[in-house]
Amino acid sequence: MDAYIAQWHDGCGFDKLIFTLQPSIEQGHSVMGILGEIGALEVLGPDVVAMSNLHQSASIRYAHAPGVLDRLMHAGSLVHAPSVRMVLSQLRSKPVEDSRYHWIFSTKGKCDDLYVLIETLRAAIVGVGLPVTVRNSAHLTVAYRARRPWLGPRHVPEVICNFSHLNLVIARTKPYRYETLASWSLDSALASPIQTTLIYPTR
């Protein structure tokens, strides 16, 4: 990561800003219901993420530094893209540090709607003078640092998630959670915030 990107991008810690797509309460229950049916919740135990934290990332995480929030708010307002439909049908885990496992519930292949949205958002973020790095694949993380891997079938019953809004959130801790700062309709001719709660850094 070069010095310019490092100036704005501050890893995956807390009090970071990130664009997300978040499933509805009903869709969240469907995800958790499938995980329960196939025995995944029993394997995960307390390591499973809270249902309210399920999300599809649409950007990297940005440091909550002076000027960054205003730029990201402007970038979000520039996005004009269709809503995103994801068909989640695969569950897998991969090892991370300290003998822990990252679990994801993903699509079988590429999600065209998500690709269009992310490319549109990336262009808007670059346009406000902030960097972009990786492109996000279509998935919901169901555990970040699980103590056990998923050894069950990779192909699981489908859950369809329809995302109609792009959200700008801030990651908080104690407890770990995402607070929505602004949200823009994805199927509107003009992308305008429908919810705004500006939170400025105190450090």
C-alpha positions as CSV (number, residue, x, y, z in Angstrom):
1,M,0.0,0.0,0.0
2,D,1.6,3.3,-1.1
3,A,1.8,6.4,1.1
4,Y,-1.1,8.1,-0.6
5,I,-3.5,5.3,0.0
6,A,-2.2,4.7,3.6
7,Q,-3.0,8.4,4.3
8,W,-6.7,7.6,3.9
9,H,-7.2,3.8,4.3
10,D,-6.7,2.6,7.8
11,G,-7.2,-1.1,7.7
12,C,-10.2,-3.0,9.2
13,G,-10.3,-1.4,12.7
14,F,-13.1,0.5,14.3
15,D,-14.4,4.1,13.8
16,K,-13.8,3.5,10.1
17,L,-16.1,4.6,7.2
18,I,-17.3,2.2,4.6
19,F,-20.0,1.8,2.0
20,T,-22.2,-1.2,2.4
21,L,-25.3,-3.0,1.3
22,Q,-27.3,-4.4,4.2
23,P,-30.0,-7.1,4.0
24,S,-33.5,-6.4,5.3
25,I,-34.6,-7.9,8.7
26,E,-36.5,-10.6,6.8
27,Q,-33.5,-11.4,4.6
28,G,-31.3,-11.5,7.7
29,H,-33.7,-14.0,9.3
30,S,-33.5,-16.1,6.1
31,V,-29.7,-16.2,6.2
32,M,-29.6,-17.2,9.9
33,G,-32.4,-19.7,9.3
34,I,-30.4,-21.5,6.6
35,L,-27.3,-21.5,8.8
36,G,-29.3,-23.0,11.5
37,E,-30.9,-25.7,9.3
38,I,-27.5,-26.9,8.0
39,G,-25.9,-27.0,11.5
40,A,-23.5,-24.0,10.9
41,L,-24.8,-22.0,13.8
42,E,-24.0,-25.0,16.1
43,V,-20.5,-25.1,14.8
44,L,-20.0,-21.3,15.1
45,G,-21.6,-20.8,18.5
46,P,-20.8,-17.3,19.8
47,D,-18.5,-16.6,16.9
48,V,-21.3,-15.9,14.5
49,V,-21.9,-12.2,13.6
50,A,-24.9,-10.5,14.9
51,M,-27.7,-10.4,12.3
52,S,-27.7,-6.6,12.4
53,N,-24.0,-6.7,11.2
54,L,-24.6,-8.7,8.1
55,H,-23.5,-6.7,5.1
56,Q,-22.0,-6.6,1.7
57,S,-19.0,-4.3,1.5
58,A,-18.9,-1.9,-1.4
59,S,-15.6,-0.2,-0.6
60,I,-12.5,-0.3,1.5
61,R,-12.6,1.2,5.0
62,Y,-11.5,4.8,5.3
63,A,-10.0,6.5,8.3
64,H,-12.5,8.8,10.0
65,A,-10.3,11.8,9.5
66,P,-11.2,15.5,8.9
67,G,-12.5,16.0,5.4
68,V,-13.0,12.3,4.6
69,L,-16.6,12.0,5.7
70,D,-17.7,15.0,3.5
71,R,-15.9,13.5,0.5
72,L,-17.5,10.1,0.9
73,M,-20.9,11.7,1.4
74,H,-20.5,13.6,-1.9
75,A,-19.3,10.4,-3.6
76,G,-22.4,8.6,-2.4
77,S,-24.6,11.3,-3.8
78,L,-23.1,10.8,-7.3
79,V,-23.9,7.2,-7.5
80,H,-26.6,6.2,-10.0
81,A,-26.9,2.4,-10.3
82,P,-29.5,-0.3,-10.3
83,S,-30.5,-2.2,-7.2
84,V,-28.5,-5.4,-6.5
85,R,-29.9,-8.9,-6.4
86,M,-27.7,-11.5,-4.9
87,V,-28.4,-15.3,-4.8
88,L,-26.4,-16.7,-1.9
89,S,-25.8,-20.4,-2.2
90,Q,-22.3,-21.3,-1.0
91,L,-20.8,-21.4,2.5
92,R,-17.1,-21.8,3.0
93,S,-14.4,-20.8,5.5
94,K,-10.7,-20.0,5.1
95,P,-8.0,-19.9,7.7
96,V,-6.8,-16.5,9.0
97,E,-4.2,-15.7,11.7
98,D,-4.1,-17.3,15.2
99,S,-5.8,-20.5,14.0
100,R,-9.1,-18.8,13.3
101,Y,-11.4,-19.0,10.3
102,H,-13.2,-16.4,8.2
103,W,-16.7,-17.7,7.1
104,I,-18.6,-16.3,4.1
105,F,-22.0,-17.0,2.5
106,S,-21.5,-16.2,-1.2
107,T,-22.9,-16.4,-4.7
108,K,-22.0,-19.2,-7.0
109,G,-20.6,-16.8,-9.6
110,K,-20.2,-13.2,-10.5
111,C,-23.0,-10.8,-9.5
112,D,-23.4,-8.4,-12.4
113,D,-25.5,-5.9,-10.4
114,L,-22.9,-5.6,-7.7
115,Y,-20.1,-5.2,-10.3
116,V,-22.0,-2.2,-11.9
117,L,-22.6,-0.6,-8.5
118,I,-19.0,-1.0,-7.3
119,E,-17.5,0.3,-10.5
120,T,-19.8,3.3,-10.4
121,L,-19.0,3.9,-6.7
122,R,-15.2,3.5,-7.4
123,A,-15.4,6.2,-10.1
124,A,-17.2,8.5,-7.7
125,I,-14.7,8.0,-4.9
126,V,-11.8,8.7,-7.2
127,G,-13.6,11.8,-8.4
128,V,-13.6,13.2,-4.9
129,G,-9.9,12.6,-4.4
130,L,-9.8,9.4,-2.4
131,P,-8.1,6.1,-3.3
132,V,-9.7,2.8,-4.2
133,T,-7.9,-0.6,-3.9
134,V,-9.6,-4.0,-4.0
135,R,-12.9,-4.9,-5.7
136,N,-15.4,-6.6,-3.4
137,S,-16.8,-10.0,-4.2
138,A,-20.4,-10.9,-3.7
139,H,-20.8,-12.3,-0.2
140,L,-22.0,-11.8,3.4
141,T,-19.4,-12.5,6.2
142,V,-21.0,-14.7,8.8
143,A,-17.9,-15.0,11.1
144,Y,-14.7,-13.1,11.1
145,R,-12.6,-15.1,13.5
146,A,-14.4,-18.4,14.2
147,R,-12.6,-21.0,16.2
148,R,-13.7,-23.8,14.0
149,P,-13.8,-24.2,10.2
150,W,-16.9,-25.2,8.1
151,L,-16.5,-28.8,7.0
152,G,-20.0,-29.3,5.7
153,P,-21.3,-29.0,2.1
154,R,-20.2,-26.0,0.1
155,H,-23.5,-25.8,-1.7
156,V,-26.4,-24.9,0.6
157,P,-30.0,-23.8,0.2
158,E,-30.4,-20.4,-1.6
159,V,-31.1,-17.1,0.1
160,I,-32.0,-14.2,-2.2
161,C,-31.0,-10.7,-1.0
162,N,-32.4,-7.7,-2.8
163,F,-30.5,-4.5,-1.9
164,S,-32.2,-1.2,-2.8
165,H,-30.0,1.2,-1.0
166,L,-26.3,2.1,-0.7
167,N,-25.3,2.9,2.8
168,L,-22.4,4.9,4.2
169,V,-21.7,3.5,7.7
170,I,-19.2,3.8,10.5
171,A,-17.8,0.7,12.3
172,R,-18.1,1.0,16.0
173,T,-17.0,-1.2,18.9
174,K,-18.2,-2.0,22.4
175,P,-20.3,-3.6,21.1
176,Y,-19.2,-4.1,17.5
177,R,-21.8,-2.6,15.2
178,Y,-22.3,-0.5,12.1
179,E,-24.1,2.9,12.4
180,T,-25.7,4.3,9.2
181,L,-24.6,7.8,8.4
182,A,-26.4,8.2,5.1
183,S,-28.3,6.0,2.6
184,W,-29.0,6.5,-1.1
185,S,-31.6,4.8,-3.3
186,L,-30.1,2.6,-6.0
187,D,-33.1,2.6,-8.3
188,S,-33.8,6.3,-8.3
189,A,-33.0,8.6,-11.2
190,L,-31.3,10.9,-8.8
191,A,-29.3,9.5,-6.0
192,S,-30.2,11.6,-2.9
193,P,-29.7,10.8,0.8
194,I,-32.8,9.5,2.6
195,Q,-31.1,9.5,6.0
196,T,-28.2,11.6,7.3
197,T,-26.6,11.7,10.7
198,L,-23.2,13.5,10.5
199,I,-20.7,12.2,13.0
200,Y,-17.4,14.0,13.0
201,P,-14.2,12.6,14.5
202,T,-13.4,13.5,18.1
203,R,-9.8,12.3,18.0
